[in-house]
Amino acid sequence: MPRDLIMFRKFYEDSGDTAAWQELYSQLSEEDKEELMDLVSRPVAEIKTSEIPHKFEKIMPYYFLKTGSQASVKHSKEMAKQISFDDVFAMLDDELKDD
């Protein structure tokens, strides 16, 4: 399950994004699930520059919810105030480089 769906569980359950992701995920074969996990385990920059297999085009946006690819997140004031672990690590990395 995508990290933000876990971290902001109530929000995504209420918005319907969790159920939508679960439906898409349940339609994948075991082999496809393994391939998806290999893909989403890569660094974000690598994923964003990789060619995404057609069979994952509908499910991949759920792994980038902070980018506003889902309408419920894009229009949410609540989520605009929250940051993901990726954001925190990026900020920490920038601060360490400045020191």
N, C-alpha and C positions, 0 to 999 in steps of 0.2 A: 504494500500500500504506500502511496506517495507520502513523504514525510509531513507535508503541510496538512494533509487530510487527517493525520494522526495528531499533530500538535494543536490544531484548531478544530478538533473533532466536532464540537457542538455546532459551530458555525457551518461547517461543510455538511453535516447531517441535516441541519435545518434548511440549507440552500438546495439540497438534493444532489449535490456533487458527489457525495460518498456513494449513494445508491447508484448513480450513473456510472461511476468508476467500477463498482462491484459488478454491475451488469456486463460492462465491456470486458472486464478481466475474466469473468466466468465463461465467456464465449471463446477464450483462447485455449488451444490445446496445451498439454503439459510441456511439449517442446517449445511452443511459442512463449509460454510463461518464463521458461528458462532463458530464452533469447532476450525477452524483454528485460529480465532482471540483469542480464549481462550488459545490456545497453544502458539502462538507467543507473548502473553502478559506476559508470565512467564519470570523469570530471565534467561539470556542467558545460564548460567551454568546449570540450570535445564533443559532447552530445549536440550542442547547438550548431556545430559545423559539420556534423555527420549527416549522411543521407539516411533518413528514417524509412525503414521498410513500410510499404503501403499498408500492410496488415496492422501496423501500430499507429497510423495517422490519427485515429479517433481517440486513442487512450493516452498518447504522449502529452497532450496539453495539460492533463491532470498532474504531471510531474513538473510543470512550470506555472503553477497557479499564481505565483507572485508576479509573473509577467503580465497578468491581466488577460490571459488567453481564454478564460472562462467568464461569461457575462456576470455571474453572481459575484465574482471577485472584483471584476473591473469596476462595478458600480457600488462597491461596498465601502462606506466611510470607515466602518469598524476595521476592516482588513488593511486599509491604507495606513492606519496607525500602528499596525503590528509588523514585525519583521521576522524573517525566517532565520534558522541557524546559518544558512549560507550567507545571509546579509551580515550577521554578527561576525562570522569568521573573516569575511572580507574586510570589515571595519578594523578588526584586530590586526589583521595582516598589514593593512595600510599604516596603522599606528606603529607597529613594530618596525616597518621599513623607515618611518620618519625618525625613529630613535637612533 
